[in-house]
Amino acid sequence: MTSFDRFGVTERMIRETLAAALSRGAELADVYFQHAVSSDMGLEDGEVNRAHAGVSLGVGVRAVRGDQTGYGYTEDLTLPAMLECARTAAAIADGPARPAPTALHVGRAHPDRYPLRRAWEQVAPSERRPLLAGLNERAFAADPRIKKVNLQLRSESSTILMADSTGRLTEDSQPMTVLSISVMAEQGGRREQNGTNLAGRAGFEFYTPDRLARLVRQAVDRTTILFEAGPPPAGDMPVVLAAGSSGILLHEAIGHGMEADFNRKGTSIYADKLGKPIAQPFVNIVDDATLLGARGAINVDDEGNDAGRTVLVEDGVLTSYLHDAISARHYGVAPTGNGRRQSYRHAPLPRMRSTYMLPGPHHREEIIASVKRGLYCENFSNGQVNIGGGDFTFYVKNGYLIEDGKLTRPVKDVNVIGNGPRALEKVDMVGDDLAIDEGGWTCGKDGQSVPVSQGLPTVRVSSLTVGGRGG
């Protein structure tokens, strides 16, 4: 019995759909069901200005032959519609049918990395609005320069069911919530805007008083400091990445290059680096699905494979890529539980989950003190990356100059430019203060978006190009 019995989905329908997907010689086939219920509420100028609820229900069918993937999906959970999707996916192959499973079996029990005390279905709008209203009042009270506050609370409850051509059946229920705040401040005729957010695979209990206080404090502090900030000097200099959200640079500029499909196709700069040193011996990087309640946590991936902790870089040596089933077969290794998809409308790809660098031997204070003249990056807002070569440009919303080993004046409007693999080679100090950021990070790839987490200890990169207007 599964959660999809109520939608009329039976084991026989799933087995017949798998048989149709295998009917033209596919080597692997799977069926992926998803039912998601979401809710959004926004507050602006002290009033609810948007509220929305949505329901999504559908199924996707995949057929794989070698490195080729066929895919079809539908919102119609009847057998004829599912068979049509399966035949569409099967067209990728052209050969004799392969045997379909005669029975389905539930895979081994998986852990529960997102236990709920209060599921979102139990939280009425009458409880959500006071949460937002209270944050609105606290933001205005925090600083008289705050003139506008925008808040949004989003929640989702998603249930997925997967069956594959080995007969394995896997089900998982996945909560998610994101709370965002943006504030606008005015001083002397100037306006500045900034914000922050919180996210996790959790229920209403996620929003503890400490988290809510930190949310408001960060949004207000990150905005008001901009009145004191100016552009930094431009040029090549040491860059210190603050613990926590600076992990976006690790994720984008380095992590994508370790996804196995880019390496299988030879487009990643890491394609020939497996087993070779790519960083200093004190650099260790993992991609982790096991962080309890993290936005990037998963119990199983979207192919039904166990999702654990994958060591990518150990003592400076590249030890593994991030694999889905296709790349794992190509390399002759076990999947790492990184086959992820945005929804039933998409086929899975190798994707990150929670990617971070482990603590190193240095202290934050000694890292900053080691820099004569450089940049301290505290809060990144966006960036662009060439995944193949690893060239990147990131925009730093909040940072500080480092002068004679001390943080001095705040800076803004900063572009940090470099190359991911070369930047990793230039990491010459790693702090002991790892922080996993709780922000609502979303990773895009091939038109798909998935939730991720990231983190970093304080890290020094010996040289990056800083784009500013100062002298």
N, C-alpha and C positions, 0 to 999 in steps of 0.2 A: 504494500500500500504506500502511495506517495502523496504529496500535497497536490499533485495534478490529477488525481482521481476525480476530484470535484469538477474538473473541466472535461470529463469524459475521456481522458487519456488512459488507455489500457496497455498492459505489457504486450499484448498481441499487436496492437497498432505500432508500438515502438519497434518490435522485431520485424514486422513487414516493411516498415520504413527503412530500417537498416539493410534488409535484403534488397530493396530497390536501389539503395545507394551503392551496394556492392555488385549490382547486376551487370556492370560492364567492365569489371576487373579491377576496381579500386582496391588498394592494399589496406586501407584504413577508412573507416566511416564512423561518424558519430552523430547523435541527435542531441540538441541542446534546447531545453525549454526554459523560459523565464517569465515570471510574474512579478511585477514591481508596482508598488503603490507609493506615490510621492506627494509631498505637501510643501508649499512655499508660503511664507508670510513676510511682507516687508513693511517697514515703518519709516516714514519720512515726515519731518516737521511735527513729530509727536502723534501722527495719525497713521493708521493702517492704510497704505496706498496701493497695496497689491496683495492678493491672496489667491492661491491656485492649488488645485489638487489634480493629480493625474494617475491613470492606471495604464500599464503596459503589459501585454500578454502576447506571447508568440513562440515560435519554434524555428530553429535553424538546423539545416542538415548539411553535413560536410562529407566530401569524398576526396581521398588523397591517393594520388598515384605518383610515386617518386617524389619530386619536389613540386609537383603541380597540385593545386587545390581547386576543387569545384564546390560551389556553395549556393544554397537556395534557402529562402526563409518565407514564412507566412504568419499572419495573425489568425488564420483559420485552423483550429486544432481538430479538424476532421481528417479521417484517413485519406480520402481522395486528395485533399490539399497537401497533406504531408508527403504522399507518394509522388505528387507532381514536383515538389521541392527536391525530393530524393533523386528523381530521374534527371532533373536539371543539374544537380551536383554530380551525378554519375557520368555525365557526358564528357567529363575531363578525361576519362579512360576509354579504351576501345579494345576490349578483350573478353575472354570468358568470365562468366559470373564467379564470384568467390562465395564460399559458404557463409551464411548469416548465422548468428547464435540461435540455438533452439530454445534457450531460456536465458533470463537475465538474473544476475546475482548482485547483491549489494556488496560493494567493496568494503574493505576493513574500516572500522570506525575511525573517524578523524577527530582531531581535538576541537574544542570550542574556544576560539580566540576572541569571540565577541559576545560574552554572556550579557544578557539583558536583565535589568531589574524592572524597568518600565519600557515596554515596547511602544513605538510611536503611535500605533493604532489606539493606544489607551490615553493619549495626550490630546485633549480637546483644544480647539482654538482659544477657548476662554482661559487656558493655562499658558498658551504661547504668547498671547498679547501682553500680559503683565511682565513677562520676562523681557520682551523688547522695550516696553515702556520704561521699565526700571533702568535698563542700560542707557536709554535715551536721556533720562534725567541725570544719571551719573556722569555722562559725557559732558553735558552742558555745565554741570556743577564743578567739573574738574578744572576748568580754565575759562575765565570770562571772554577769552578771544574766540572760543568755539561758537560758530554762528549757524552751523547746519550739521545735522547727524542723519545718516542713512543706515538702516539695519535690515538684515535679511536672515531669516531662519529657514533652513531647508532640511527636510528629513525624507528618508526613503527606506522602505522595507522590501527587499528583493529575495525571491526564492528561485533557485536554479535547480534543474534536474538534467543530468547527462547520462546517456547510454552510448556505449561504443561497440565496435564489431567484435570485441572479445567477450561481450556479454556483461561487462561491468556496468553497474548502475550506481550513480552517486548523486546525492542531494545535499544542498546547503542553503541556509537562510542567512542573508547578509544585510545587516542594518547599516545605515550611514546617516550622518548629520553634519551640517556645516552652518556655522553662525558667523556672519560677516558684519563688520562695522566700518564705515567711512565717515570721516569728519572733515569739515572745512573750517578753517580759522582765519581771522582777519586782524591785521595789526598795521596801523599807520597807512591805511589804504591798500596794503598788500594782502593778497589771499594765498593761502597754501592748503593743500589737500593731501591726505594720506589715510591709511587704514590698515586693518589686519583682519584675520579670521581664525577660527578654531574649527577643527574637524576630527571626527573619529567614527569608528564602527561601534556605536554605543546607542543607548537610549537616552531618555530625558535626564537621567541621573548624571550624564556626562558633564552637565553645566553646573559644576560646583561653584560655591562662592569665590574660591581662589582663582579658578579659571576665568570667571566673569570679571573679576577685578583686574586681572592681568590683561584681558582683552581691551577694556576701556583705557587702562593706563598706557598700553602700547600704542593704541590709536592716537591718543592725545599727545603723548610724548613725541612720537614719530612725526607728527604734524607740526607742533609748535617749535621744535628744534630747527625746522626749515627756515624760520625767520632769521636765525643766526648763521645759517649755512651759506657758503659760496662755492664757486667752482674750484677744483683742486689744480695744482700745477699739472701740466701735461708731460708725458714722456715715460720712459721705462723706469720702473722702480719696484722695490719689494712691496708685496701686497699681503696683508694679513686678513684672513677670512675669519669672521666671528663664528663662534660655536652656534650650531642650530641651523637657521634658514639658509646660511651660505652653502648648505648641501645642495642647493639648486645647481651650482656650478659643477659639482661632482656628478650629479644626476645627468645633466644635459651634455656636458662637454666630454665626459668620460664613460658614464654608465651605458649610454646608447651604443657606444662603440663595442661594448661587451655583449650585446644581444646577438645570439648565435646566427640569426638569419643574415645579418650584415656580414658576418665572418664567413658563413657558408657560401655567400655570393661573392666574396672577395672584395667587398666595398668598404670594409672597416680597416682602419690602420692597424688594428690588433689581429688581423687575419693570420699572420705568421708569427705571432708573439706568444702563443701558448707555451707555458713552461719556461719562459724567458723573463729575466728581470726587466721591469718597466718602471720601478720606483725605488726609493731608498728602502733598506731592510726594515725600518720601523713603520712602513706604510702597509696597512691591512684594510681591505675593503670587502664588505659583505652586502648581499642582497637578501633581505630577511622577511619572511611572511609571518613570523611567529610573535611579533610584538603585540601584546595583548591590547585589543581595542584600538590599535593604530589605524589610520586611514588606509595604509597600504597592507594591512594584515589580511590574509585569506587562510581558510582552513584547507581548501583544495583549489587547484587552478581550474580554469574553464575548459580543461580537457579531462577533468576528474582525477588528475595526478596529485599525489601528496605534495603539499607546499611546506617547505622547511626553510633552512638557512643555507644559502649558497655562498661559499667563500670564493670571491673573484680574484683577489690579490692577497697573497700570504707572504709576509716577510719580503715584500717588494716584487714577488714573482706572480705573473698571471697564471692562475691555476684552473680556471673554468670560465666558460661562457654561460649565458642564461639561455636555457633550452626549452623549446616546446617539443612535441612529439616528433615533428618532421626533422628538426635539426638534430635531435638526439639520435634518431635512426641514421642520419647522415654521418655523424661523428662516432657512432657505435657506443654511445653512453646512455645512461638512464636520464629521463627527463628531470629537470630541476624544479618542476612545478611553476614555471614561468609562462605557460601558455595562457594568455589572457585576451579577453575580447570586451568591447564596450557593451554589447548587448547581443540578443539572439539574431540581430540583423548582420552580425559580423563574424567572420572566421577568426580563430585565435592566432596570435602572433607571440613571439618571445617578447615579454615586457617586464619591466622592473616592478618591484613591490615596495619595500622599504630599503633604500640604498644609503649606506653610510660608511664612513671611515671609522675604524676602531680607535680608541685612545692611544696616544703615543707617550713618549718619555719626557715631554717638556711641559712646563707650566705656562699658563696664559701670560702672566706678568713677564716672564723671561723672554717670551716670544716678542711681545711688544717692545720690551727694553732692548732687544737685539737690533732694532731698526733705527738707523740714523735719520732717514728721510723716506717716507713711504705712505701707504694708504691702508686704512683699516675699513673693511667693508662689513657693514652691519645688516643691511636689509636690501635684498635684490628684488626688483619688481618684474623684470622680463629679460629676454635675451633671444639671440638667434645663434643657431649652431649648424655647421655642416657636418653631419654625422660621419660621413665617410672619412674626411681628413681630420675632423675634430676642431676646425677653426671656429672661434666663438666671439661674440660680442654680447656683453651683459650690461644692463643698466642698473646702477646702484642708486637707490632712492635715499638711503641714509648711510653716512660714513664719517670718518674723521681723518684728518691728517695725523701722521706720526712724525714727530720731530724730536730728535735727540732722545729716542726711547720712551716718549710720552704721547698720549692722545691729546691733541691740541684742538684746533678749531674744527667745527663740523663742516662737512662738504655735502653738496648735492649736484645733480645733473652730471653724473659721472658715468662714463663708459669704460669698462675694463675689457681689453681686447687681448686675445691670445689663442693658443692651440692647446686643446685638452690633453693629449698625450704628452706634449712637451711641458705643459704646466705641471702634470703629475710628476714628471722627472725632476722638476724644479722645487717640489715640496721638500724643504730641508728642515722643517720643524713641525712637529705634530703634538698638540696639547693633550692633557689628560682629562679634559673637561667635555667629553662627548655629550651633545644635546640632540635629541630627536625632536625636530620641529613638529608642532601639532597643527600646522596650517593646512588649509584645504587645497593641497597641491593636486593638479591634474596633469597627466602626461599625454601628449599627443603623438601619434605615429600612424602613418598611412590612413589618415582620415578618421582614426579612432581615438577616443579619449578614455583613460582609465584613472581611477584614484590611486595615488601613491603617497608615500611618506619619504622623508629624507632627513639626514642629519650630518653633523660634522663636529669634531672638536675644533678648537682654535688651531688654525693652520697657517704657516708662512710659506708663500711662494716667492722664491728669491727674486724673480723679475717677471712682471707683466706690463703691457702697455696701458697706460692710463690716459684717457682722453678727457681733457678739461680745457677751460679757457683762461685759467690763471697762469701766472709766471713764477 
